[in-house]
């Protein structure tokens, strides 16, 4: 009986020892987890400082990459919207600058080239070529090298949030606050930009409202889609951006629709969803 009792005691001691070892391992694991969290916070701060330093030094590609890493690695951060805006603002700065990026090329002008011909070849716009090369006119000389964007831009409009996303493929390039159709009347589906107009005239119920008139709700730019009478345009009522108040078109702040107009070519895809 004593042997049986002794054996049972040894078993109980062994079980307790194993349990203690497991508890210690779990404790170390939790400790490592906590240390990892501290490391993550520290890395976030270091990456933010790195991004700011790159930006201040004019190293925009590196700054954008740093902000994109912050967005990818710390999705729960309260700063993520600020990082997103920083990355998007840098996207525009890079696009409008002479800096060569992964989505652009350095093109050498050939005899017989025109800006229109080059723009069509790369599926971009004359305005963007002029902007990124600081050209005041359309004359170009053979042998000159031009930065030309080859990014596959498309537009995505979310009516429920009243936002317009300028995208390159599946990646968000820039986010804009817009107004869409009252009572959810903006058309839904996949469309294309079929025409573009600067300072458009508004034909309202048989009357002609010239550009610049306070009654011309089209603002400074028009990008028409392949649904008669519908498009993306500026506004004389910027206070209503972010609301469903239009007759079906997508309205933008004038300075922002001018930016979009410069970037997006005729033929670009437009997707509108509820």
Secondary structure, DSSP 4 states (H G I P E B T S, - for coil): -HHHHHHHHHHHHHHHHHHHHHHHHHHHHHHHHHHHHHHHHHHHHHHHHHHHHHHHHT-HHHHHHHHHHHHHH-TT-TTHHHHHHHHHHHHHHHHHSS---TTEEEEEP-TT--HHHHHHHHT--HHHHHHHTT-SSS---TT-EEEEE---EEEEEETTTTEEEEEETTEEEEEEE-BEEGGG-S--EEEEEEEEEES--EEETTEEE-TT-TT-TTTTEEEEESSTT-EEE--S-GGGTTSEEESSSEE--HHHHHHHHHHPPTT-EEEEE-
